[in-house]
Amino acid sequence: MSRQTIIITAKGEDGTKESPANSNKTKYGVWYGLNGEKWCAIFVSWVYDHAGSPLGFIETAKGYQSCQGGYNHWKTTGQLTNDPQIGDIVLYDWNGDGHCDHTGIFDVWTDAGKTSFFAWEGNTSVSNDSDGGIVMRRQRKRNLVRAFASPAVLGNTSPTVTDNNIKIGDIGTEVTSIQKMLHDLNYTITVDGEFGNKTELVVKQFQTDNQIPATGIVTPEVVGLLEEKSSEPNVADKKFISGSYLRKGDSGSAVLALQKALNTEGAIPQLTADGVFGSDTVAALKMFQKAKSLDVDGIAGPKTFAALGISV
């Protein structure tokens, strides 16, 4: 069957909800034989099967039930791709921690730069990306993607396998992870999941500081060195001190506390409390500052902390 049939099949499920609410019980779970469990991956498996392109044995004979399990399978079998086509599978990593949190079916890019796309997803909603209980077509940013997979069942026997090196122009949560580690090592860098010129310069500086060739390319060996350096006990997390300020690009427990406080104050939409001060946190902070008649600058300083009830 065609890739288009996969999308038509997914679209036919638009608006389907688990029943009862918050139960994870769906017809997809009944079909898979695992009803009452989180079902985003089960939904994708069901769509492929009912579109005439069953995924085959991944975790079971009917496909996959865990996002990470699917990712590991497609990575080890060489079915990851940098150039997703309609009907391919997308795997998300909301926190940039290397663990896949959610999955769906790629539909179409929404911009020429391929930074945003639509995907059909199960067990989602506008207020809960990974456990919302509804089938929906969602618009997503590429910098939240762990990987795209082009299953062999679609006839793509030679997909563009993901390059093990991470370099300028790359977008996604692997970039986010590298930026987080560099930030924690006290390099000045914006954690946004986009490997641009500034990130390349910081990578080169890290390489120079550690007496390795300053190529600006993050090889698996460079990732290993970053992981080793960032895990050393001398790398301190940011902590609140009197007169401290937090702004876009910061990360750590202080940012996490800020995000949780903004959510408590009714941030719309609710923030993903991941400890990374990104554009969504800036927007929520500005909304709060405006409501409290503070300077609307998107920077959390002593007055903002006080208004949020956070001791500094």
Residue frames relative to the residue before (quaternion, step in Angstrom):
aa qw qx qy qz dx dy dz
M 1.0000 0.0000 0.0000 0.0000 0.00 0.00 0.00
S 0.5628 -0.6456 0.4127 0.3101 3.57 -1.20 0.49
R 0.6410 -0.4946 0.4179 0.4121 3.52 -1.31 0.27
Q 0.6227 0.5560 -0.3411 0.4323 3.56 1.01 -0.79
T 0.6090 0.5564 -0.3516 0.4425 3.60 1.08 -0.68
I 0.6045 0.5529 -0.3521 0.4526 3.58 1.07 -0.68
I 0.6759 0.4788 -0.2914 0.4785 3.58 0.92 -0.91
I 0.6335 0.5238 -0.3324 0.4624 3.61 0.96 -0.82
T 0.6504 0.5134 -0.3117 0.4650 3.58 0.99 -0.84
A 0.6574 0.4990 -0.3054 0.4749 3.59 0.94 -0.87
K 0.6495 0.5264 -0.3138 0.4500 3.58 0.92 -0.90
G 0.6280 0.5586 -0.3283 0.4310 3.57 1.06 -0.71
E 0.6824 0.4609 -0.2758 0.4959 3.59 1.28 -0.34
D 0.3317 0.7801 -0.4776 0.2310 3.59 1.31 0.01
G 0.8244 0.2285 -0.1888 0.4821 3.56 -0.86 1.04
T 0.4592 0.6760 -0.4579 0.3499 3.59 1.24 -0.10
K 0.1413 -0.8120 0.5647 0.0418 3.58 -0.85 1.00
E 0.5243 -0.5809 0.5037 0.3660 3.53 -1.24 0.44
S 0.0747 -0.8051 0.5883 0.0100 3.56 -1.11 0.66
P 0.4653 -0.2831 -0.8244 0.1540 1.46 -1.48 2.07
A 0.7014 -0.4593 0.3295 0.4342 3.57 -1.29 0.28
N 0.8384 0.1793 -0.1663 0.4871 3.55 -1.16 0.76
S 0.5351 0.6406 -0.3974 0.3812 3.59 1.18 0.48
N 0.3025 -0.7566 0.5008 0.2920 3.59 1.24 -0.54
K 0.4964 0.6475 -0.4349 0.3811 3.59 1.19 0.45
T 0.1245 0.7851 -0.5864 0.1553 3.54 -0.68 1.20
K 0.6294 -0.5012 0.4193 0.4206 3.55 -1.31 0.14
Y 0.5859 0.5776 -0.3663 0.4346 3.58 1.19 -0.52
G 0.6595 0.5008 -0.2948 0.4768 3.56 1.03 -0.84
V 0.6130 0.5370 -0.3411 0.4685 3.58 1.07 -0.75
W 0.6590 0.5107 -0.3011 0.4629 3.58 0.93 -0.94
Y 0.7037 0.4736 -0.2701 0.4557 3.57 0.90 -0.95
G 0.4309 -0.6928 0.4683 0.3392 3.55 1.13 -0.65
L 0.6852 0.3951 -0.2682 0.5499 3.55 1.25 0.45
N 0.0954 0.8317 -0.5378 0.0995 3.56 0.63 1.12
G 0.7422 0.3843 -0.2929 0.4644 3.57 -1.08 0.76
E 0.6300 0.4861 -0.3386 0.5022 3.58 1.30 0.11
K 0.6671 -0.4658 0.3680 0.4500 3.59 -1.22 0.36
W 0.1769 -0.8808 0.4393 -0.0039 3.53 -0.67 1.12
C 0.3233 0.7559 -0.5241 0.2224 3.65 1.10 0.36
A 0.6916 0.4506 -0.2786 0.4910 3.61 0.93 -0.87
I 0.6142 0.5412 -0.3419 0.4614 3.57 1.07 -0.72
F 0.6205 0.5395 -0.3376 0.4582 3.59 1.05 -0.75
V 0.6517 0.5048 -0.3202 0.4668 3.60 0.89 -0.90
S 0.6435 0.5219 -0.3186 0.4604 3.58 0.95 -0.88
W 0.6465 0.5263 -0.3034 0.4615 3.59 1.00 -0.89
V 0.6523 0.5162 -0.3162 0.4561 3.60 0.91 -0.91
Y 0.6607 0.5002 -0.3176 0.4608 3.59 0.82 -0.92
D 0.6577 0.5171 -0.3086 0.4526 3.58 0.92 -0.90
H 0.7385 0.4251 -0.2347 0.4679 3.57 0.81 -1.02
A 0.6233 0.4963 -0.3437 0.4971 3.58 1.28 -0.14
G 0.5746 -0.6257 0.3602 0.3855 3.57 1.29 0.05
S 0.6755 0.4376 -0.2938 0.5157 3.57 1.27 0.34
P 0.0541 -0.8367 0.5440 0.0320 3.63 0.61 1.05
L 0.5221 -0.6811 0.4277 0.2840 3.55 -0.97 0.92
G 0.4079 -0.6957 0.4930 0.3264 3.56 1.11 -0.56
F 0.7315 -0.4336 0.2904 0.4389 3.56 -1.30 -0.04
I 0.0208 0.7567 -0.6522 0.0402 3.52 -0.83 1.12
E 0.7711 0.0083 0.0147 0.6364 3.55 0.61 -1.19
T 0.7451 0.0352 -0.0541 0.6638 3.54 1.29 -0.52
A 0.7141 -0.4444 0.3212 0.4353 3.55 -1.30 0.04
K 0.6979 0.4744 -0.2710 0.4630 3.59 1.19 -0.42
G 0.7529 -0.3694 0.2143 0.5008 3.58 1.21 0.04
Y 0.6345 -0.5145 0.3964 0.4191 3.56 -0.89 -0.93
Q 0.2426 -0.7792 0.5676 0.1090 3.54 -1.20 0.67
S 0.7351 0.2988 -0.2083 0.5718 3.58 1.25 -0.26
C 0.5386 -0.6486 0.4366 0.3140 3.55 -0.97 0.89
Q 0.6749 0.4935 -0.3002 0.4591 3.57 0.91 -0.90
G 0.6186 0.5473 -0.3393 0.4503 3.56 1.07 -0.74
G 0.6484 0.5089 -0.3103 0.4737 3.56 1.00 -0.84
Y 0.6454 0.5266 -0.3166 0.4538 3.56 0.93 -0.94
N 0.6659 0.5049 -0.3101 0.4533 3.60 0.83 -0.96
H 0.6448 0.5295 -0.3227 0.4469 3.58 0.98 -0.85
W 0.7323 0.4340 -0.2577 0.4572 3.57 0.72 -1.02
K 0.6074 0.5403 -0.3607 0.4572 3.58 1.14 -0.52
T 0.7164 0.4551 -0.2632 0.4587 3.58 0.82 -0.99
T 0.7167 0.4153 -0.2544 0.4992 3.61 1.15 -0.48
G 0.5131 -0.6945 0.3939 0.3151 3.58 1.26 0.26
Q 0.5006 0.6666 -0.4177 0.3614 3.57 1.06 0.71
L 0.4375 0.6494 -0.4938 0.3781 3.60 1.16 0.54
T 0.1003 -0.8117 0.5747 0.0271 3.56 -1.12 0.63
N 0.3850 -0.7038 0.5494 0.2336 3.55 -1.20 0.59
D 0.7415 0.3548 -0.1814 0.5398 3.56 1.28 -0.32
P 0.0877 -0.8475 0.5215 0.0466 3.61 0.42 1.17
Q 0.2120 -0.7479 0.6189 0.1125 3.53 -1.18 0.75
I 0.7046 -0.4457 0.3284 0.4438 3.55 -1.25 0.32
G 0.7844 0.3019 -0.2417 0.4849 3.57 -0.87 0.98
D 0.5239 0.6176 -0.4257 0.4036 3.60 1.21 -0.20
I 0.4890 -0.6658 0.4907 0.2772 3.57 -1.28 0.31
V 0.1692 -0.7735 0.6050 0.0838 3.56 -1.05 0.84
L 0.1414 -0.7776 0.6110 0.0452 3.55 -1.05 0.89
Y 0.2159 -0.8174 0.5293 0.0709 3.55 -0.70 1.16
D 0.1127 -0.7413 0.6580 0.0698 3.51 -1.29 0.56
W 0.2602 -0.8302 0.4688 0.1525 3.59 0.11 1.29
N 0.7861 0.3776 -0.1714 0.4584 3.58 0.92 -0.90
G 0.4296 -0.7130 0.4600 0.3089 3.58 1.22 -0.09
D 0.4703 0.6915 -0.4285 0.3423 3.55 1.13 0.66
G 0.6084 -0.5895 0.3449 0.4041 3.58 1.28 0.21
H 0.6569 0.4802 -0.3127 0.4901 3.59 1.27 -0.03
C 0.3979 -0.7302 0.5058 0.2294 3.59 -0.79 1.01
D 0.2111 -0.8251 0.5203 0.0626 3.56 -0.72 1.14
H 0.8095 0.0544 0.0397 0.5832 3.59 1.11 -0.56
T 0.1230 -0.8022 0.5822 0.0488 3.57 -1.22 0.45
G 0.0289 0.7950 -0.6051 0.0311 3.55 -1.24 0.45
I 0.5181 -0.6213 0.4931 0.3201 3.54 -1.35 -0.24
F 0.4173 -0.7276 0.4932 0.2307 3.56 -0.64 1.16
D 0.1902 -0.7878 0.5790 0.0892 3.56 -0.98 0.94
V 0.7715 -0.2786 0.2461 0.5163 3.59 0.36 -1.21
W 0.4965 -0.6135 0.5168 0.3317 3.57 -1.19 0.57
T 0.3172 -0.7615 0.5347 0.1833 3.56 -1.10 0.66
D 0.7829 0.2022 -0.1324 0.5733 3.59 1.24 -0.11
A 0.6437 -0.5625 0.3708 0.3629 3.54 -1.22 0.58
G 0.6761 0.5047 -0.2875 0.4532 3.57 1.12 -0.65
K 0.3502 -0.7708 0.4625 0.2632 3.58 1.33 -0.06
T 0.3813 0.7094 -0.5006 0.3173 3.55 0.84 1.03
S 0.7762 0.2032 -0.1021 0.5881 3.58 1.26 -0.30
F 0.0017 0.8137 -0.5789 0.0524 3.58 -1.06 0.75
F 0.4063 -0.6531 0.5673 0.2941 3.53 -1.37 0.15
A 0.0011 -0.7846 0.6200 -0.0080 3.56 -1.14 0.71
W 0.3731 -0.6886 0.5731 0.2413 3.55 -1.18 0.61
E 0.0104 0.8257 -0.5579 0.0832 3.56 -0.72 1.12
G 0.2861 -0.7212 0.6043 0.1814 3.51 -1.22 0.60
N 0.8208 0.2262 -0.1831 0.4916 3.56 -1.27 0.48
T 0.5335 0.5830 -0.4304 0.4361 3.56 0.82 1.04
S 0.0241 0.7620 -0.6459 -0.0392 3.56 -1.37 -0.03
V 0.6499 -0.5216 0.3633 0.4166 3.58 -1.21 0.24
S 0.7296 0.4077 -0.2420 0.4929 3.61 1.17 -0.42
N 0.7801 0.1622 -0.0994 0.5961 3.60 1.25 -0.24
D 0.3080 -0.8163 0.4594 0.1665 3.56 -0.04 1.32
S 0.8121 0.3310 -0.1278 0.4632 3.57 0.89 -0.96
D 0.8060 0.1742 -0.0735 0.5609 3.61 1.16 -0.33
G 0.2842 0.8223 -0.4500 0.2015 3.56 1.06 0.84
G 0.4691 -0.7426 0.3948 0.2694 3.56 1.26 -0.16
I 0.7020 0.4256 -0.2536 0.5116 3.63 1.24 0.17
V 0.3787 -0.6552 0.5925 0.2763 3.55 -1.28 0.46
M 0.1154 0.8027 -0.5704 0.1306 3.56 -0.73 1.08
R 0.3857 -0.6316 0.6042 0.2955 3.53 -1.38 0.28
R 0.0882 -0.8303 0.5502 -0.0059 3.56 -0.50 1.23
Q 0.3215 -0.6931 0.6014 0.2337 3.54 -1.20 0.59
R 0.0542 -0.8245 0.5620 -0.0367 3.56 -0.74 1.11
K 0.4187 -0.6664 0.5588 0.2613 3.52 -1.34 0.43
R 0.5412 -0.6484 0.4314 0.3170 3.55 -0.98 0.84
N 0.6382 0.5537 -0.3510 0.4037 3.60 1.05 -0.59
L 0.6180 0.5083 -0.3539 0.4842 3.60 1.30 0.10
V 0.5699 0.6281 -0.3572 0.3913 3.58 1.31 -0.09
R 0.3420 -0.7095 0.5822 0.2016 3.54 -0.97 0.94
A 0.7720 -0.2141 0.1713 0.5734 3.57 0.91 -0.92
F 0.2896 -0.6756 0.6376 0.2305 3.50 -1.41 0.31
A 0.1528 -0.7809 0.5995 0.0866 3.57 -1.07 0.74
S 0.1561 -0.7591 0.6268 0.0804 3.55 -1.06 0.86
P 0.2527 -0.8249 0.4836 0.1477 3.59 0.14 1.28
A 0.5729 -0.6249 0.4169 0.3278 3.55 -1.02 0.85
V 0.5563 0.6265 -0.3868 0.3853 3.59 1.17 -0.53
L 0.6480 0.5121 -0.3179 0.4656 3.59 1.22 -0.43
G 0.5910 -0.6146 0.3512 0.3869 3.56 1.27 0.12
N 0.5329 0.6086 -0.4162 0.4153 3.56 1.27 0.10
T 0.0783 -0.8518 0.5179 0.0103 3.55 0.15 1.28
S 0.7687 0.2434 -0.1572 0.5702 3.57 1.24 -0.27
P 0.0006 0.8274 -0.5613 0.0190 3.62 0.50 1.14
T 0.5435 -0.5757 0.4853 0.3711 3.54 -1.28 0.32
V 0.2447 -0.8054 0.5233 0.1327 3.56 -0.09 1.28
T 0.5630 -0.6262 0.4283 0.3278 3.53 -0.97 0.92
D 0.4455 -0.6825 0.5203 0.2552 3.56 -0.90 1.01
N 0.4483 -0.6976 0.4889 0.2710 3.58 -0.91 0.88
N 0.6461 0.4845 -0.3250 0.4921 3.59 1.21 -0.37
I 0.2288 -0.7512 0.6064 0.1252 3.56 -1.13 0.75
K 0.0766 0.8283 -0.5358 0.1452 3.55 -0.61 1.14
I 0.7626 -0.3759 0.2647 0.4550 3.52 -1.37 0.07
G 0.7404 0.3578 -0.3044 0.4807 3.54 -0.96 0.97
D 0.5840 0.5805 -0.3781 0.4230 3.59 1.20 -0.38
I 0.0898 -0.7694 0.6314 0.0360 3.54 -1.19 0.69
G 0.5272 0.6362 -0.4601 0.3249 3.58 -1.00 0.77
T 0.7131 -0.4909 0.3054 0.3966 3.50 -1.33 0.11
E 0.5386 0.5762 -0.4287 0.4405 3.62 1.18 -0.23
V 0.6241 0.5142 -0.3271 0.4890 3.58 1.11 -0.70
T 0.6187 0.5499 -0.3349 0.4502 3.59 0.98 -0.86
S 0.6568 0.5238 -0.3083 0.4464 3.57 0.90 -0.94
I 0.6555 0.5006 -0.3077 0.4744 3.59 0.97 -0.87
Q 0.6590 0.5080 -0.3115 0.4589 3.58 0.92 -0.89
K 0.6198 0.5414 -0.3421 0.4535 3.60 1.00 -0.77
M 0.6758 0.4924 -0.3014 0.4583 3.57 0.87 -0.95
L 0.6484 0.5045 -0.3206 0.4715 3.58 0.96 -0.81
H 0.6328 0.5261 -0.3287 0.4634 3.58 1.00 -0.80
D 0.6785 0.4933 -0.2909 0.4601 3.56 0.94 -0.90
L 0.6616 0.4655 -0.2978 0.5068 3.57 1.27 -0.36
N 0.5701 -0.6607 0.3249 0.3645 3.54 1.38 0.48
Y 0.4212 0.6432 -0.5168 0.3766 3.58 1.10 0.61
T 0.4405 -0.6856 0.5134 0.2689 3.59 -1.04 0.77
I 0.2596 0.7634 -0.5359 0.2503 3.55 -0.34 1.27
T 0.3761 -0.6994 0.5592 0.2380 3.56 -1.14 0.66
V 0.2833 -0.7583 0.5670 0.1523 3.56 -0.79 1.06
D 0.2448 0.7979 -0.5096 0.2092 3.57 -0.04 1.31
G 0.5242 -0.6721 0.3962 0.3412 3.59 1.25 0.07
E 0.6514 0.4824 -0.3161 0.4930 3.59 1.27 0.23
F 0.2715 -0.7809 0.5480 0.1274 3.58 -0.63 1.18
G 0.0810 0.8159 -0.5606 0.1163 3.55 0.04 1.35
N 0.7928 -0.3161 0.2247 0.4702 3.55 -1.31 -0.27
K 0.6623 0.5154 -0.3157 0.4429 3.58 0.97 -0.84
T 0.6443 0.5049 -0.3244 0.4740 3.56 1.00 -0.78
E 0.6260 0.5381 -0.3361 0.4535 3.57 1.00 -0.80
L 0.6466 0.5178 -0.3197 0.4599 3.60 0.96 -0.82
V 0.6604 0.4980 -0.3103 0.4686 3.58 0.97 -0.84
V 0.6237 0.5268 -0.3377 0.4684 3.59 1.01 -0.79
K 0.6484 0.5131 -0.3169 0.4646 3.58 0.95 -0.85
Q 0.6414 0.5171 -0.3251 0.4642 3.58 1.01 -0.78
F 0.6308 0.5212 -0.3263 0.4732 3.58 1.00 -0.83
Q 0.6624 0.5038 -0.3104 0.4595 3.58 0.91 -0.89
T 0.6449 0.5127 -0.3156 0.4708 3.57 0.98 -0.85
D 0.6589 0.5245 -0.3063 0.4438 3.58 0.91 -0.92
N 0.7544 0.3531 -0.1916 0.5191 3.57 1.15 -0.61
Q 0.4917 -0.7270 0.3854 0.2849 3.54 1.31 0.54
I 0.5048 0.5667 -0.4825 0.4374 3.53 0.88 1.05
P 0.6823 -0.5028 0.3126 0.4288 3.65 -1.11 0.52
A 0.3344 -0.7654 0.5234 0.1685 3.57 -0.75 1.10
T 0.0643 0.8366 -0.5343 0.1029 3.55 0.37 1.30
G 0.3877 -0.7138 0.4906 0.3156 3.58 1.13 -0.56
I 0.6032 0.5229 -0.3476 0.4918 3.58 1.33 0.10
V 0.2816 -0.7643 0.5608 0.1487 3.56 -0.84 1.02
T 0.1298 -0.7896 0.5988 0.0317 3.54 -0.31 1.30
P 0.6829 -0.4540 0.3408 0.4598 3.62 -1.21 0.17
E 0.6271 0.5374 -0.3382 0.4512 3.58 1.10 -0.68
V 0.6435 0.5043 -0.3205 0.4784 3.60 1.03 -0.76
V 0.6031 0.5432 -0.3505 0.4673 3.59 1.06 -0.74
G 0.6502 0.5261 -0.3143 0.4491 3.56 0.95 -0.88
L 0.6556 0.5000 -0.3052 0.4765 3.57 0.99 -0.85
L 0.6274 0.5292 -0.3290 0.4669 3.59 1.02 -0.79
E 0.6605 0.5106 -0.3043 0.4588 3.57 0.92 -0.93
E 0.6590 0.5080 -0.3090 0.4607 3.56 0.98 -0.85
K 0.6833 0.4922 -0.2839 0.4586 3.57 0.90 -0.95
S 0.7150 0.4628 -0.2673 0.4508 3.57 0.90 -0.90
S 0.6551 0.5018 -0.3167 0.4677 3.59 1.24 -0.28
E 0.4755 0.6745 -0.4455 0.3471 3.58 1.26 -0.10
P 0.5772 -0.6471 0.3777 0.3246 3.60 -0.93 0.85
N 0.6202 0.5688 -0.3553 0.4069 3.61 1.14 -0.41
V 0.5624 0.5765 -0.3979 0.4393 3.60 1.28 -0.18
A 0.1464 -0.8305 0.5354 0.0469 3.56 -0.26 1.28
D 0.4395 -0.6591 0.5451 0.2744 3.53 -1.11 0.78
K 0.5669 -0.5802 0.4480 0.3761 3.58 -1.15 0.54
K 0.0473 -0.7850 0.6176 0.0130 3.57 -0.99 0.84
F 0.5746 -0.5994 0.4347 0.3488 3.53 -1.20 0.58
I 0.0347 0.7547 -0.6550 0.0126 3.53 -1.04 0.84
S 0.6664 -0.5027 0.3497 0.4254 3.57 -1.16 0.43
G 0.8287 0.1831 -0.1587 0.5044 3.54 -0.86 1.02
S 0.4314 0.7192 -0.4581 0.2946 3.59 1.23 0.20
Y 0.1922 -0.7655 0.6062 0.0982 3.54 -1.28 0.51
L 0.1432 -0.7551 0.6338 0.0865 3.52 -1.17 0.72
R 0.0176 0.8017 -0.5956 0.0471 3.55 -0.98 0.86
K 0.7412 -0.4025 0.2916 0.4513 3.55 -1.34 0.15
G 0.7314 0.3755 -0.3097 0.4777 3.54 -0.90 1.01
D 0.5872 0.5617 -0.3728 0.4480 3.58 1.24 -0.39
S 0.0341 -0.7839 0.6188 0.0372 3.56 -1.25 0.39
G 0.4990 0.6561 -0.4790 0.3018 3.54 -1.26 0.35
S 0.7700 -0.3843 0.2519 0.4427 3.56 -1.33 -0.08
A 0.6058 0.5562 -0.3633 0.4378 3.60 1.09 -0.63
V 0.6571 0.4884 -0.3045 0.4868 3.58 0.98 -0.83
L 0.6174 0.5480 -0.3375 0.4522 3.57 1.02 -0.79
A 0.6580 0.5006 -0.3042 0.4733 3.59 0.96 -0.89
L 0.6260 0.5356 -0.3256 0.4638 3.57 1.05 -0.79
Q 0.6724 0.5023 -0.2993 0.4538 3.59 0.87 -0.94
K 0.6558 0.5063 -0.3151 0.4630 3.59 0.96 -0.83
A 0.6472 0.5153 -0.3176 0.4634 3.58 1.02 -0.80
L 0.6451 0.5104 -0.3187 0.4708 3.59 1.00 -0.79
N 0.6299 0.5215 -0.3325 0.4698 3.59 1.03 -0.73
T 0.6354 0.5279 -0.3189 0.4647 3.57 1.04 -0.81
E 0.6890 0.4694 -0.2668 0.4834 3.56 1.12 -0.71
G 0.6258 -0.6002 0.3179 0.3834 3.57 1.29 0.14
A 0.1484 0.8094 -0.5517 0.1357 3.59 1.02 0.72
I 0.0714 -0.7898 0.6091 0.0111 3.57 -0.94 0.95
P 0.4649 -0.3527 -0.7833 0.2144 1.51 -1.08 2.28
Q 0.6522 -0.4956 0.3821 0.4278 3.57 -1.24 0.29
L 0.4484 -0.7085 0.4841 0.2501 3.56 -0.98 0.89
T 0.4281 -0.6136 0.5816 0.3191 3.52 -1.27 0.45
A 0.2829 -0.7871 0.5269 0.1510 3.58 -0.42 1.23
D 0.1807 0.8225 -0.5084 0.1798 3.55 0.22 1.33
G 0.5182 -0.6733 0.4023 0.3410 3.59 1.28 0.04
V 0.6187 0.5070 -0.3523 0.4860 3.59 1.25 0.31
F 0.3092 -0.7693 0.5370 0.1559 3.57 -0.65 1.16
G 0.1020 0.8169 -0.5536 0.1260 3.56 0.01 1.34
S 0.7900 -0.3335 0.2295 0.4604 3.55 -1.32 -0.22
D 0.6322 0.5359 -0.3409 0.4437 3.59 1.03 -0.71
T 0.6509 0.4992 -0.3124 0.4791 3.58 1.04 -0.76
V 0.6016 0.5517 -0.3486 0.4607 3.59 1.07 -0.75
A 0.6779 0.5042 -0.2937 0.4473 3.59 0.85 -1.00
A 0.6722 0.4912 -0.2968 0.4677 3.58 0.92 -0.91
L 0.6476 0.5217 -0.3160 0.4567 3.56 1.02 -0.82
K 0.6517 0.5095 -0.3190 0.4626 3.60 0.94 -0.83
M 0.6258 0.5342 -0.3328 0.4608 3.57 1.03 -0.76
F 0.6611 0.4971 -0.2980 0.4766 3.57 0.99 -0.88
Q 0.6525 0.5217 -0.3150 0.4504 3.59 0.93 -0.91
K 0.6433 0.5178 -0.3206 0.4639 3.57 0.99 -0.80
A 0.6666 0.5100 -0.2998 0.4536 3.58 0.96 -0.89
K 0.7382 0.3924 -0.2119 0.5061 3.58 1.13 -0.65
S 0.4508 -0.7177 0.4234 0.3201 3.59 1.32 0.24
L 0.3854 0.6861 -0.5087 0.3493 3.55 1.00 0.91
D 0.6491 -0.4566 0.3968 0.4613 3.58 -1.28 0.07
V 0.2709 -0.7806 0.5447 0.1432 3.59 -0.63 1.12
D 0.2330 0.8019 -0.5082 0.2108 3.56 0.27 1.31
G 0.4557 -0.7095 0.4398 0.3090 3.60 1.27 -0.08
I 0.6016 0.5082 -0.3635 0.4978 3.57 1.28 0.39
A 0.3056 -0.7627 0.5443 0.1694 3.57 -0.80 1.00
G 0.0440 0.7942 -0.6009 0.0792 3.56 -0.52 1.24
P 0.8068 -0.3056 0.1960 0.4662 3.60 -1.28 -0.13
K 0.6718 0.4935 -0.3140 0.4544 3.62 0.91 -0.85
T 0.6478 0.5026 -0.3179 0.4761 3.57 1.03 -0.77
F 0.6283 0.5300 -0.3368 0.4593 3.59 0.97 -0.84
A 0.6586 0.5180 -0.3083 0.4504 3.57 0.93 -0.93
A 0.6671 0.5042 -0.3014 0.4582 3.58 0.97 -0.86
L 0.6843 0.4575 -0.2701 0.4994 3.57 1.18 -0.59
G 0.4750 -0.6889 0.4289 0.3403 3.56 1.27 -0.14
I 0.4727 0.6507 -0.4488 0.3895 3.57 1.20 0.56
S 0.3572 -0.7355 0.5394 0.2014 3.58 -0.79 1.05
V 0.0884 -0.7980 0.5948 0.0389 3.57 -0.94 0.88
